[in-house]
């Protein structure tokens, strides 16, 4: 039986909209502190820290302490379990696009 623990953790982390927003901010910033993530977000610093903990456990972010600040950076390779799982469905989508191509040719030869 396949181990789904990393994939389950990843999907659970990404299932929360606030976490996806935080991850997007980290990705677009390159590196960012909790204080900067909290500023203007409408979410408390404690809540942001909890979301970051989930993202870190899922392997989506890393942290780098520097003095009193902790900087967070995205880990694109953290999405690998999800990409691997999705790759099992390549044939499904390829067949569907092929069917769509055939239908479109029938509609507009």
Biotite code that builds the C-alpha atoms (Angstrom):
import biotite.structure as struc

atoms = struc.array([
    struc.Atom([0.000, 0.000, 0.000], chain_id="A", res_id=1, res_name="UNK", atom_name="CA", element="C"),
    struc.Atom([1.247, 3.487, -0.859], chain_id="A", res_id=2, res_name="UNK", atom_name="CA", element="C"),
    struc.Atom([2.077, 5.931, 1.903], chain_id="A", res_id=3, res_name="UNK", atom_name="CA", element="C"),
    struc.Atom([-0.126, 8.999, 1.590], chain_id="A", res_id=4, res_name="UNK", atom_name="CA", element="C"),
    struc.Atom([1.022, 10.848, 4.730], chain_id="A", res_id=5, res_name="UNK", atom_name="CA", element="C"),
    struc.Atom([3.081, 13.550, 2.931], chain_id="A", res_id=6, res_name="UNK", atom_name="CA", element="C"),
    struc.Atom([0.350, 14.052, 0.335], chain_id="A", res_id=7, res_name="UNK", atom_name="CA", element="C"),
    struc.Atom([-2.385, 14.185, 2.973], chain_id="A", res_id=8, res_name="UNK", atom_name="CA", element="C"),
    struc.Atom([-0.435, 16.734, 5.004], chain_id="A", res_id=9, res_name="UNK", atom_name="CA", element="C"),
    struc.Atom([0.159, 18.814, 1.888], chain_id="A", res_id=10, res_name="UNK", atom_name="CA", element="C"),
    struc.Atom([-3.486, 18.746, 0.792], chain_id="A", res_id=11, res_name="UNK", atom_name="CA", element="C"),
    struc.Atom([-4.680, 19.594, 4.297], chain_id="A", res_id=12, res_name="UNK", atom_name="CA", element="C"),
    struc.Atom([-2.282, 22.541, 4.428], chain_id="A", res_id=13, res_name="UNK", atom_name="CA", element="C"),
    struc.Atom([-3.473, 23.851, 1.061], chain_id="A", res_id=14, res_name="UNK", atom_name="CA", element="C"),
    struc.Atom([-7.158, 23.260, 1.873], chain_id="A", res_id=15, res_name="UNK", atom_name="CA", element="C"),
    struc.Atom([-7.303, 26.375, 4.069], chain_id="A", res_id=16, res_name="UNK", atom_name="CA", element="C"),
    struc.Atom([-7.777, 29.558, 1.997], chain_id="A", res_id=17, res_name="UNK", atom_name="CA", element="C"),
    struc.Atom([-5.831, 31.726, 4.463], chain_id="A", res_id=18, res_name="UNK", atom_name="CA", element="C"),
    struc.Atom([-2.840, 29.414, 4.161], chain_id="A", res_id=19, res_name="UNK", atom_name="CA", element="C"),
    struc.Atom([-2.932, 29.629, 0.387], chain_id="A", res_id=20, res_name="UNK", atom_name="CA", element="C"),
    struc.Atom([-2.955, 33.434, 0.638], chain_id="A", res_id=21, res_name="UNK", atom_name="CA", element="C"),
    struc.Atom([-0.015, 33.341, 3.060], chain_id="A", res_id=22, res_name="UNK", atom_name="CA", element="C"),
    struc.Atom([1.886, 30.969, 0.766], chain_id="A", res_id=23, res_name="UNK", atom_name="CA", element="C"),
    struc.Atom([1.216, 33.240, -2.229], chain_id="A", res_id=24, res_name="UNK", atom_name="CA", element="C"),
    struc.Atom([2.542, 36.246, -0.284], chain_id="A", res_id=25, res_name="UNK", atom_name="CA", element="C"),
    struc.Atom([5.672, 34.302, 0.622], chain_id="A", res_id=26, res_name="UNK", atom_name="CA", element="C"),
    struc.Atom([6.162, 33.236, -3.002], chain_id="A", res_id=27, res_name="UNK", atom_name="CA", element="C"),
    struc.Atom([5.763, 36.773, -4.363], chain_id="A", res_id=28, res_name="UNK", atom_name="CA", element="C"),
    struc.Atom([7.978, 38.263, -1.635], chain_id="A", res_id=29, res_name="UNK", atom_name="CA", element="C"),
    struc.Atom([10.781, 35.748, -1.954], chain_id="A", res_id=30, res_name="UNK", atom_name="CA", element="C"),
    struc.Atom([11.389, 35.976, 1.782], chain_id="A", res_id=31, res_name="UNK", atom_name="CA", element="C"),
    struc.Atom([9.184, 37.596, 4.423], chain_id="A", res_id=32, res_name="UNK", atom_name="CA", element="C"),
    struc.Atom([8.756, 37.820, 8.195], chain_id="A", res_id=33, res_name="UNK", atom_name="CA", element="C"),
    struc.Atom([5.680, 36.985, 10.267], chain_id="A", res_id=34, res_name="UNK", atom_name="CA", element="C"),
    struc.Atom([5.327, 40.673, 11.096], chain_id="A", res_id=35, res_name="UNK", atom_name="CA", element="C"),
    struc.Atom([5.208, 41.572, 7.403], chain_id="A", res_id=36, res_name="UNK", atom_name="CA", element="C"),
    struc.Atom([2.781, 38.745, 6.672], chain_id="A", res_id=37, res_name="UNK", atom_name="CA", element="C"),
    struc.Atom([0.502, 39.919, 9.482], chain_id="A", res_id=38, res_name="UNK", atom_name="CA", element="C"),
    struc.Atom([0.562, 43.583, 8.461], chain_id="A", res_id=39, res_name="UNK", atom_name="CA", element="C"),
    struc.Atom([-2.611, 44.408, 6.531], chain_id="A", res_id=40, res_name="UNK", atom_name="CA", element="C"),
    struc.Atom([-3.837, 40.821, 6.468], chain_id="A", res_id=41, res_name="UNK", atom_name="CA", element="C"),
    struc.Atom([-6.640, 41.103, 9.007], chain_id="A", res_id=42, res_name="UNK", atom_name="CA", element="C"),
    struc.Atom([-5.280, 37.970, 10.698], chain_id="A", res_id=43, res_name="UNK", atom_name="CA", element="C"),
    struc.Atom([-3.568, 37.984, 14.095], chain_id="A", res_id=44, res_name="UNK", atom_name="CA", element="C"),
    struc.Atom([0.137, 37.285, 14.354], chain_id="A", res_id=45, res_name="UNK", atom_name="CA", element="C"),
    struc.Atom([-0.652, 34.152, 16.383], chain_id="A", res_id=46, res_name="UNK", atom_name="CA", element="C"),
    struc.Atom([-2.959, 32.852, 13.633], chain_id="A", res_id=47, res_name="UNK", atom_name="CA", element="C"),
    struc.Atom([-0.362, 33.607, 10.948], chain_id="A", res_id=48, res_name="UNK", atom_name="CA", element="C"),
    struc.Atom([2.228, 31.719, 12.999], chain_id="A", res_id=49, res_name="UNK", atom_name="CA", element="C"),
    struc.Atom([-0.095, 28.700, 13.266], chain_id="A", res_id=50, res_name="UNK", atom_name="CA", element="C"),
    struc.Atom([-0.679, 28.734, 9.504], chain_id="A", res_id=51, res_name="UNK", atom_name="CA", element="C"),
    struc.Atom([3.067, 28.979, 8.920], chain_id="A", res_id=52, res_name="UNK", atom_name="CA", element="C"),
    struc.Atom([3.572, 25.971, 11.187], chain_id="A", res_id=53, res_name="UNK", atom_name="CA", element="C"),
    struc.Atom([1.176, 23.940, 9.015], chain_id="A", res_id=54, res_name="UNK", atom_name="CA", element="C"),
    struc.Atom([2.875, 25.115, 5.822], chain_id="A", res_id=55, res_name="UNK", atom_name="CA", element="C"),
    struc.Atom([6.267, 24.223, 7.286], chain_id="A", res_id=56, res_name="UNK", atom_name="CA", element="C"),
    struc.Atom([5.085, 20.746, 8.375], chain_id="A", res_id=57, res_name="UNK", atom_name="CA", element="C"),
    struc.Atom([3.771, 20.202, 4.841], chain_id="A", res_id=58, res_name="UNK", atom_name="CA", element="C"),
    struc.Atom([7.212, 21.091, 3.464], chain_id="A", res_id=59, res_name="UNK", atom_name="CA", element="C"),
    struc.Atom([5.973, 24.187, 1.641], chain_id="A", res_id=60, res_name="UNK", atom_name="CA", element="C"),
    struc.Atom([8.065, 26.775, 3.497], chain_id="A", res_id=61, res_name="UNK", atom_name="CA", element="C"),
    struc.Atom([11.360, 26.987, 5.343], chain_id="A", res_id=62, res_name="UNK", atom_name="CA", element="C"),
    struc.Atom([12.396, 29.430, 8.005], chain_id="A", res_id=63, res_name="UNK", atom_name="CA", element="C"),
    struc.Atom([15.599, 31.334, 8.533], chain_id="A", res_id=64, res_name="UNK", atom_name="CA", element="C"),
    struc.Atom([16.127, 33.024, 11.891], chain_id="A", res_id=65, res_name="UNK", atom_name="CA", element="C"),
    struc.Atom([18.074, 36.272, 11.857], chain_id="A", res_id=66, res_name="UNK", atom_name="CA", element="C"),
    struc.Atom([18.296, 38.149, 15.114], chain_id="A", res_id=67, res_name="UNK", atom_name="CA", element="C"),
    struc.Atom([14.786, 38.678, 16.448], chain_id="A", res_id=68, res_name="UNK", atom_name="CA", element="C"),
    struc.Atom([13.178, 37.989, 13.091], chain_id="A", res_id=69, res_name="UNK", atom_name="CA", element="C"),
    struc.Atom([12.345, 34.751, 11.374], chain_id="A", res_id=70, res_name="UNK", atom_name="CA", element="C"),
    struc.Atom([12.213, 34.872, 7.584], chain_id="A", res_id=71, res_name="UNK", atom_name="CA", element="C"),
    struc.Atom([10.027, 32.485, 5.614], chain_id="A", res_id=72, res_name="UNK", atom_name="CA", element="C"),
    struc.Atom([10.763, 31.309, 2.093], chain_id="A", res_id=73, res_name="UNK", atom_name="CA", element="C"),
    struc.Atom([8.705, 29.044, -0.189], chain_id="A", res_id=74, res_name="UNK", atom_name="CA", element="C"),
    struc.Atom([9.939, 25.546, -1.044], chain_id="A", res_id=75, res_name="UNK", atom_name="CA", element="C"),
    struc.Atom([8.635, 24.760, -4.546], chain_id="A", res_id=76, res_name="UNK", atom_name="CA", element="C"),
    struc.Atom([9.870, 21.169, -4.185], chain_id="A", res_id=77, res_name="UNK", atom_name="CA", element="C"),
    struc.Atom([7.333, 20.814, -1.365], chain_id="A", res_id=78, res_name="UNK", atom_name="CA", element="C"),
    struc.Atom([4.651, 20.504, -4.046], chain_id="A", res_id=79, res_name="UNK", atom_name="CA", element="C"),
    struc.Atom([6.321, 17.379, -5.485], chain_id="A", res_id=80, res_name="UNK", atom_name="CA", element="C"),
    struc.Atom([4.004, 14.875, -3.740], chain_id="A", res_id=81, res_name="UNK", atom_name="CA", element="C"),
    struc.Atom([0.988, 16.668, -5.202], chain_id="A", res_id=82, res_name="UNK", atom_name="CA", element="C"),
    struc.Atom([2.546, 16.871, -8.666], chain_id="A", res_id=83, res_name="UNK", atom_name="CA", element="C"),
    struc.Atom([3.442, 13.171, -8.513], chain_id="A", res_id=84, res_name="UNK", atom_name="CA", element="C"),
    struc.Atom([-0.094, 12.251, -7.513], chain_id="A", res_id=85, res_name="UNK", atom_name="CA", element="C"),
    struc.Atom([-1.587, 14.444, -10.261], chain_id="A", res_id=86, res_name="UNK", atom_name="CA", element="C"),
    struc.Atom([0.728, 12.871, -12.856], chain_id="A", res_id=87, res_name="UNK", atom_name="CA", element="C"),
    struc.Atom([-1.209, 9.607, -12.483], chain_id="A", res_id=88, res_name="UNK", atom_name="CA", element="C"),
    struc.Atom([-4.110, 11.361, -14.195], chain_id="A", res_id=89, res_name="UNK", atom_name="CA", element="C"),
    struc.Atom([-2.168, 12.547, -17.265], chain_id="A", res_id=90, res_name="UNK", atom_name="CA", element="C"),
    struc.Atom([-3.648, 9.814, -19.443], chain_id="A", res_id=91, res_name="UNK", atom_name="CA", element="C"),
    struc.Atom([-7.161, 10.742, -18.330], chain_id="A", res_id=92, res_name="UNK", atom_name="CA", element="C"),
    struc.Atom([-6.715, 14.390, -19.338], chain_id="A", res_id=93, res_name="UNK", atom_name="CA", element="C"),
    struc.Atom([-4.863, 13.529, -22.542], chain_id="A", res_id=94, res_name="UNK", atom_name="CA", element="C"),
    struc.Atom([-7.802, 11.333, -23.610], chain_id="A", res_id=95, res_name="UNK", atom_name="CA", element="C"),
    struc.Atom([-10.294, 14.054, -22.713], chain_id="A", res_id=96, res_name="UNK", atom_name="CA", element="C"),
    struc.Atom([-8.411, 16.678, -24.737], chain_id="A", res_id=97, res_name="UNK", atom_name="CA", element="C"),
    struc.Atom([-8.198, 14.274, -27.654], chain_id="A", res_id=98, res_name="UNK", atom_name="CA", element="C"),
    struc.Atom([-11.980, 13.759, -27.470], chain_id="A", res_id=99, res_name="UNK", atom_name="CA", element="C"),
    struc.Atom([-12.488, 17.522, -27.312], chain_id="A", res_id=100, res_name="UNK", atom_name="CA", element="C"),
    struc.Atom([-10.272, 18.003, -30.377], chain_id="A", res_id=101, res_name="UNK", atom_name="CA", element="C"),
    struc.Atom([-12.407, 15.489, -32.297], chain_id="A", res_id=102, res_name="UNK", atom_name="CA", element="C"),
    struc.Atom([-15.648, 17.197, -31.274], chain_id="A", res_id=103, res_name="UNK", atom_name="CA", element="C"),
    struc.Atom([-14.305, 20.607, -32.270], chain_id="A", res_id=104, res_name="UNK", atom_name="CA", element="C"),
    struc.Atom([-13.274, 19.287, -35.695], chain_id="A", res_id=105, res_name="UNK", atom_name="CA", element="C"),
    struc.Atom([-16.806, 17.940, -36.201], chain_id="A", res_id=106, res_name="UNK", atom_name="CA", element="C"),
    struc.Atom([-18.343, 21.278, -35.245], chain_id="A", res_id=107, res_name="UNK", atom_name="CA", element="C"),
    struc.Atom([-16.020, 23.407, -37.351], chain_id="A", res_id=108, res_name="UNK", atom_name="CA", element="C"),
    struc.Atom([-14.325, 21.294, -40.050], chain_id="A", res_id=109, res_name="UNK", atom_name="CA", element="C"),
])
